Amino acid sequence: MTHTRNAVNHFLDALHLRDFVAARRLLADDFTFEGPFDTFRAPELYLRTLERLYSIVRKVTVKRLFVDGDDACLLYDMETNTPVGTALICEWFTVRNQKIVSMRAVFDARPFAPMFSL
């Protein structure tokens, strides 16, 4: 379980520093992501979108990180510099060989919809 917690925490640290190169090193080559707006089957595509997202992120405050074997569930508040304000986000990570192989994000997407022309 320590490797799972470490991988997720190091990923969060890299994002906090906006070090997307370091974040990439923590993602497996076959990394997948599913969220309310996008699905990615390659880490580079996910990180490109994440870089754009982080242009509106003011702060991330971790509320809780639960770890069970290779799986982790992260709950955090994402404070933005948009009318959305702060959103509670839940992400489910799967870690293998100390790399994040998948993430699934769950959150109320309605406040973000105007930004994505939905």
Biotite code that builds the C-alpha atoms (Angstrom):
import biotite.structure as struc

atoms = struc.array([
    struc.Atom([0.000, 0.000, 0.000], chain_id="A", res_id=1, res_name="MET", atom_name="CA", element="C"),
    struc.Atom([2.916, 2.344, 0.584], chain_id="A", res_id=2, res_name="THR", atom_name="CA", element="C"),
    struc.Atom([3.837, 2.316, -3.117], chain_id="A", res_id=3, res_name="HIS", atom_name="CA", element="C"),
    struc.Atom([0.284, 3.339, -4.013], chain_id="A", res_id=4, res_name="THR", atom_name="CA", element="C"),
    struc.Atom([0.201, 6.182, -1.493], chain_id="A", res_id=5, res_name="ARG", atom_name="CA", element="C"),
    struc.Atom([3.667, 7.350, -2.590], chain_id="A", res_id=6, res_name="ASN", atom_name="CA", element="C"),
    struc.Atom([2.795, 7.336, -6.297], chain_id="A", res_id=7, res_name="ALA", atom_name="CA", element="C"),
    struc.Atom([-0.376, 9.377, -5.725], chain_id="A", res_id=8, res_name="VAL", atom_name="CA", element="C"),
    struc.Atom([1.328, 11.816, -3.340], chain_id="A", res_id=9, res_name="ASN", atom_name="CA", element="C"),
    struc.Atom([4.291, 12.329, -5.692], chain_id="A", res_id=10, res_name="HIS", atom_name="CA", element="C"),
    struc.Atom([1.850, 12.932, -8.563], chain_id="A", res_id=11, res_name="PHE", atom_name="CA", element="C"),
    struc.Atom([0.005, 15.544, -6.468], chain_id="A", res_id=12, res_name="LEU", atom_name="CA", element="C"),
    struc.Atom([3.305, 17.178, -5.532], chain_id="A", res_id=13, res_name="ASP", atom_name="CA", element="C"),
    struc.Atom([4.304, 17.417, -9.204], chain_id="A", res_id=14, res_name="ALA", atom_name="CA", element="C"),
    struc.Atom([0.957, 18.981, -10.114], chain_id="A", res_id=15, res_name="LEU", atom_name="CA", element="C"),
    struc.Atom([1.243, 21.435, -7.218], chain_id="A", res_id=16, res_name="HIS", atom_name="CA", element="C"),
    struc.Atom([4.576, 22.550, -8.690], chain_id="A", res_id=17, res_name="LEU", atom_name="CA", element="C"),
    struc.Atom([3.064, 22.443, -12.194], chain_id="A", res_id=18, res_name="ARG", atom_name="CA", element="C"),
    struc.Atom([5.903, 20.100, -13.118], chain_id="A", res_id=19, res_name="ASP", atom_name="CA", element="C"),
    struc.Atom([4.173, 18.096, -15.823], chain_id="A", res_id=20, res_name="PHE", atom_name="CA", element="C"),
    struc.Atom([7.428, 16.365, -16.798], chain_id="A", res_id=21, res_name="VAL", atom_name="CA", element="C"),
    struc.Atom([7.699, 14.921, -13.288], chain_id="A", res_id=22, res_name="ALA", atom_name="CA", element="C"),
    struc.Atom([3.990, 14.051, -13.368], chain_id="A", res_id=23, res_name="ALA", atom_name="CA", element="C"),
    struc.Atom([4.517, 12.144, -16.632], chain_id="A", res_id=24, res_name="ARG", atom_name="CA", element="C"),
    struc.Atom([7.221, 9.990, -15.026], chain_id="A", res_id=25, res_name="ARG", atom_name="CA", element="C"),
    struc.Atom([4.592, 8.750, -12.558], chain_id="A", res_id=26, res_name="LEU", atom_name="CA", element="C"),
    struc.Atom([2.146, 7.637, -15.261], chain_id="A", res_id=27, res_name="LEU", atom_name="CA", element="C"),
    struc.Atom([2.421, 4.241, -16.943], chain_id="A", res_id=28, res_name="ALA", atom_name="CA", element="C"),
    struc.Atom([2.821, 4.215, -20.719], chain_id="A", res_id=29, res_name="ASP", atom_name="CA", element="C"),
    struc.Atom([-0.587, 2.499, -20.997], chain_id="A", res_id=30, res_name="ASP", atom_name="CA", element="C"),
    struc.Atom([-2.234, 4.999, -18.609], chain_id="A", res_id=31, res_name="PHE", atom_name="CA", element="C"),
    struc.Atom([-5.967, 5.639, -19.041], chain_id="A", res_id=32, res_name="THR", atom_name="CA", element="C"),
    struc.Atom([-8.219, 8.380, -17.701], chain_id="A", res_id=33, res_name="PHE", atom_name="CA", element="C"),
    struc.Atom([-12.007, 8.682, -17.547], chain_id="A", res_id=34, res_name="GLU", atom_name="CA", element="C"),
    struc.Atom([-13.864, 11.783, -16.424], chain_id="A", res_id=35, res_name="GLY", atom_name="CA", element="C"),
    struc.Atom([-17.108, 13.656, -17.011], chain_id="A", res_id=36, res_name="PRO", atom_name="CA", element="C"),
    struc.Atom([-15.758, 15.464, -20.088], chain_id="A", res_id=37, res_name="PHE", atom_name="CA", element="C"),
    struc.Atom([-12.935, 13.346, -21.490], chain_id="A", res_id=38, res_name="ASP", atom_name="CA", element="C"),
    struc.Atom([-11.492, 9.874, -21.809], chain_id="A", res_id=39, res_name="THR", atom_name="CA", element="C"),
    struc.Atom([-7.802, 9.418, -22.597], chain_id="A", res_id=40, res_name="PHE", atom_name="CA", element="C"),
    struc.Atom([-5.878, 6.293, -23.547], chain_id="A", res_id=41, res_name="ARG", atom_name="CA", element="C"),
    struc.Atom([-2.439, 7.918, -23.491], chain_id="A", res_id=42, res_name="ALA", atom_name="CA", element="C"),
    struc.Atom([-0.648, 9.843, -20.737], chain_id="A", res_id=43, res_name="PRO", atom_name="CA", element="C"),
    struc.Atom([0.521, 12.633, -23.048], chain_id="A", res_id=44, res_name="GLU", atom_name="CA", element="C"),
    struc.Atom([-3.029, 13.485, -24.140], chain_id="A", res_id=45, res_name="LEU", atom_name="CA", element="C"),
    struc.Atom([-4.199, 13.561, -20.533], chain_id="A", res_id=46, res_name="TYR", atom_name="CA", element="C"),
    struc.Atom([-1.309, 15.775, -19.436], chain_id="A", res_id=47, res_name="LEU", atom_name="CA", element="C"),
    struc.Atom([-1.888, 18.243, -22.283], chain_id="A", res_id=48, res_name="ARG", atom_name="CA", element="C"),
    struc.Atom([-5.445, 18.723, -21.084], chain_id="A", res_id=49, res_name="THR", atom_name="CA", element="C"),
    struc.Atom([-4.328, 18.858, -17.461], chain_id="A", res_id=50, res_name="LEU", atom_name="CA", element="C"),
    struc.Atom([-1.866, 21.646, -18.284], chain_id="A", res_id=51, res_name="GLU", atom_name="CA", element="C"),
    struc.Atom([-4.728, 23.701, -19.740], chain_id="A", res_id=52, res_name="ARG", atom_name="CA", element="C"),
    struc.Atom([-6.902, 22.923, -16.715], chain_id="A", res_id=53, res_name="LEU", atom_name="CA", element="C"),
    struc.Atom([-4.178, 24.060, -14.337], chain_id="A", res_id=54, res_name="TYR", atom_name="CA", element="C"),
    struc.Atom([-4.283, 27.521, -15.902], chain_id="A", res_id=55, res_name="SER", atom_name="CA", element="C"),
    struc.Atom([-7.547, 28.032, -13.954], chain_id="A", res_id=56, res_name="ILE", atom_name="CA", element="C"),
    struc.Atom([-6.553, 26.154, -10.780], chain_id="A", res_id=57, res_name="VAL", atom_name="CA", element="C"),
    struc.Atom([-5.740, 28.428, -7.899], chain_id="A", res_id=58, res_name="ARG", atom_name="CA", element="C"),
    struc.Atom([-5.294, 25.750, -5.230], chain_id="A", res_id=59, res_name="LYS", atom_name="CA", element="C"),
    struc.Atom([-5.903, 22.058, -4.481], chain_id="A", res_id=60, res_name="VAL", atom_name="CA", element="C"),
    struc.Atom([-6.701, 21.091, -0.907], chain_id="A", res_id=61, res_name="THR", atom_name="CA", element="C"),
    struc.Atom([-6.595, 17.373, -0.174], chain_id="A", res_id=62, res_name="VAL", atom_name="CA", element="C"),
    struc.Atom([-9.426, 16.295, 2.098], chain_id="A", res_id=63, res_name="LYS", atom_name="CA", element="C"),
    struc.Atom([-8.725, 12.564, 2.269], chain_id="A", res_id=64, res_name="ARG", atom_name="CA", element="C"),
    struc.Atom([-6.634, 9.862, 0.617], chain_id="A", res_id=65, res_name="LEU", atom_name="CA", element="C"),
    struc.Atom([-7.832, 6.298, 1.109], chain_id="A", res_id=66, res_name="PHE", atom_name="CA", element="C"),
    struc.Atom([-5.544, 3.448, 0.013], chain_id="A", res_id=67, res_name="VAL", atom_name="CA", element="C"),
    struc.Atom([-6.461, -0.211, -0.452], chain_id="A", res_id=68, res_name="ASP", atom_name="CA", element="C"),
    struc.Atom([-3.724, -2.270, -2.094], chain_id="A", res_id=69, res_name="GLY", atom_name="CA", element="C"),
    struc.Atom([-3.136, -0.959, -5.615], chain_id="A", res_id=70, res_name="ASP", atom_name="CA", element="C"),
    struc.Atom([-6.155, 1.363, -5.452], chain_id="A", res_id=71, res_name="ASP", atom_name="CA", element="C"),
    struc.Atom([-6.439, 4.836, -3.971], chain_id="A", res_id=72, res_name="ALA", atom_name="CA", element="C"),
    struc.Atom([-9.373, 7.194, -3.636], chain_id="A", res_id=73, res_name="CYS", atom_name="CA", element="C"),
    struc.Atom([-8.574, 10.873, -3.356], chain_id="A", res_id=74, res_name="LEU", atom_name="CA", element="C"),
    struc.Atom([-11.047, 13.566, -2.301], chain_id="A", res_id=75, res_name="LEU", atom_name="CA", element="C"),
    struc.Atom([-9.987, 17.166, -2.741], chain_id="A", res_id=76, res_name="TYR", atom_name="CA", element="C"),
    struc.Atom([-11.276, 20.686, -3.190], chain_id="A", res_id=77, res_name="ASP", atom_name="CA", element="C"),
    struc.Atom([-10.108, 22.326, -6.400], chain_id="A", res_id=78, res_name="MET", atom_name="CA", element="C"),
    struc.Atom([-10.281, 26.102, -6.089], chain_id="A", res_id=79, res_name="GLU", atom_name="CA", element="C"),
    struc.Atom([-10.425, 27.824, -9.462], chain_id="A", res_id=80, res_name="THR", atom_name="CA", element="C"),
    struc.Atom([-10.080, 31.422, -10.576], chain_id="A", res_id=81, res_name="ASN", atom_name="CA", element="C"),
    struc.Atom([-13.363, 31.120, -12.508], chain_id="A", res_id=82, res_name="THR", atom_name="CA", element="C"),
    struc.Atom([-17.025, 31.661, -11.566], chain_id="A", res_id=83, res_name="PRO", atom_name="CA", element="C"),
    struc.Atom([-17.101, 27.929, -10.723], chain_id="A", res_id=84, res_name="VAL", atom_name="CA", element="C"),
    struc.Atom([-15.167, 28.724, -7.544], chain_id="A", res_id=85, res_name="GLY", atom_name="CA", element="C"),
    struc.Atom([-14.338, 25.560, -5.612], chain_id="A", res_id=86, res_name="THR", atom_name="CA", element="C"),
    struc.Atom([-15.352, 22.064, -6.675], chain_id="A", res_id=87, res_name="ALA", atom_name="CA", element="C"),
    struc.Atom([-15.153, 18.818, -4.715], chain_id="A", res_id=88, res_name="LEU", atom_name="CA", element="C"),
    struc.Atom([-13.383, 16.197, -6.849], chain_id="A", res_id=89, res_name="ILE", atom_name="CA", element="C"),
    struc.Atom([-13.062, 12.454, -6.292], chain_id="A", res_id=90, res_name="CYS", atom_name="CA", element="C"),
    struc.Atom([-10.391, 10.496, -8.177], chain_id="A", res_id=91, res_name="GLU", atom_name="CA", element="C"),
    struc.Atom([-9.862, 6.743, -8.169], chain_id="A", res_id=92, res_name="TRP", atom_name="CA", element="C"),
    struc.Atom([-6.279, 5.733, -8.946], chain_id="A", res_id=93, res_name="PHE", atom_name="CA", element="C"),
    struc.Atom([-4.882, 2.308, -9.749], chain_id="A", res_id=94, res_name="THR", atom_name="CA", element="C"),
    struc.Atom([-1.132, 1.886, -9.287], chain_id="A", res_id=95, res_name="VAL", atom_name="CA", element="C"),
    struc.Atom([1.054, -0.965, -10.534], chain_id="A", res_id=96, res_name="ARG", atom_name="CA", element="C"),
    struc.Atom([4.838, -1.181, -10.418], chain_id="A", res_id=97, res_name="ASN", atom_name="CA", element="C"),
    struc.Atom([4.877, 2.240, -8.734], chain_id="A", res_id=98, res_name="GLN", atom_name="CA", element="C"),
    struc.Atom([3.211, 3.898, -11.747], chain_id="A", res_id=99, res_name="LYS", atom_name="CA", element="C"),
    struc.Atom([-0.336, 5.190, -12.040], chain_id="A", res_id=100, res_name="ILE", atom_name="CA", element="C"),
    struc.Atom([-2.055, 3.021, -14.657], chain_id="A", res_id=101, res_name="VAL", atom_name="CA", element="C"),
    struc.Atom([-5.537, 4.495, -14.448], chain_id="A", res_id=102, res_name="SER", atom_name="CA", element="C"),
    struc.Atom([-7.567, 7.333, -13.000], chain_id="A", res_id=103, res_name="MET", atom_name="CA", element="C"),
    struc.Atom([-11.263, 7.963, -12.912], chain_id="A", res_id=104, res_name="ARG", atom_name="CA", element="C"),
    struc.Atom([-12.526, 11.405, -11.883], chain_id="A", res_id=105, res_name="ALA", atom_name="CA", element="C"),
    struc.Atom([-15.997, 12.001, -10.495], chain_id="A", res_id=106, res_name="VAL", atom_name="CA", element="C"),
    struc.Atom([-17.434, 15.451, -9.767], chain_id="A", res_id=107, res_name="PHE", atom_name="CA", element="C"),
    struc.Atom([-20.451, 17.627, -10.420], chain_id="A", res_id=108, res_name="ASP", atom_name="CA", element="C"),
    struc.Atom([-19.666, 18.787, -13.954], chain_id="A", res_id=109, res_name="ALA", atom_name="CA", element="C"),
    struc.Atom([-22.622, 21.177, -14.279], chain_id="A", res_id=110, res_name="ARG", atom_name="CA", element="C"),
    struc.Atom([-20.755, 24.322, -13.110], chain_id="A", res_id=111, res_name="PRO", atom_name="CA", element="C"),
    struc.Atom([-17.942, 23.579, -15.592], chain_id="A", res_id=112, res_name="PHE", atom_name="CA", element="C"),
    struc.Atom([-20.232, 22.906, -18.582], chain_id="A", res_id=113, res_name="ALA", atom_name="CA", element="C"),
    struc.Atom([-20.196, 26.521, -19.926], chain_id="A", res_id=114, res_name="PRO", atom_name="CA", element="C"),
    struc.Atom([-16.389, 26.369, -20.119], chain_id="A", res_id=115, res_name="MET", atom_name="CA", element="C"),
    struc.Atom([-16.654, 23.291, -22.338], chain_id="A", res_id=116, res_name="PHE", atom_name="CA", element="C"),
    struc.Atom([-19.558, 24.584, -24.468], chain_id="A", res_id=117, res_name="SER", atom_name="CA", element="C"),
    struc.Atom([-21.859, 21.790, -23.354], chain_id="A", res_id=118, res_name="LEU", atom_name="CA", element="C"),
])
